[in-house]
Amino acid sequence: QVQLVESGGGLVQAGGSLTLSCVASGSIFSINTMGWYRQAPGKQRELVATMTSGSRTNYADSLKGRFTISRDNAKKTVYLQMNNLKPEDTAVYYCNYVARTGDMRTYWGQGTQVTVSS
């Protein structure tokens, strides 16, 4: 059974930085896309960033230049470096893997809270 565990969330002042990590455990043959999504209170879950196995990245337009996604395939880990954080970045951040275990499936972490104070 595949599990994703996020870490690195917390409380930070506006202008500060955080780095989120997500590591997968379980029998995974390969990971196609790794990504981050977020959900603020009262809002739908939205894309933050994704990275394919070929290192192609996709970012939400509003986050380009402040957030950086990276991955370590050997460690089955994806990172999200967040700089110049704003109160509107406050949300629960979820990692997402599209991975092949037997067939290709999508997996989600349990989420990590990021709170940015003004």
Secondary structure, DSSP 4 states (H G I P E B T S, - for coil): --EEEEE--EEEETT--EEEEEEEES--SEEEEEEEEEE-TTS--EEEEEE-TT--EEE-GGGBTTEEEEEEGGGTEEEEEE-S--GGG-EEEEEEEEEESSSEEEEE---EEEEEE-
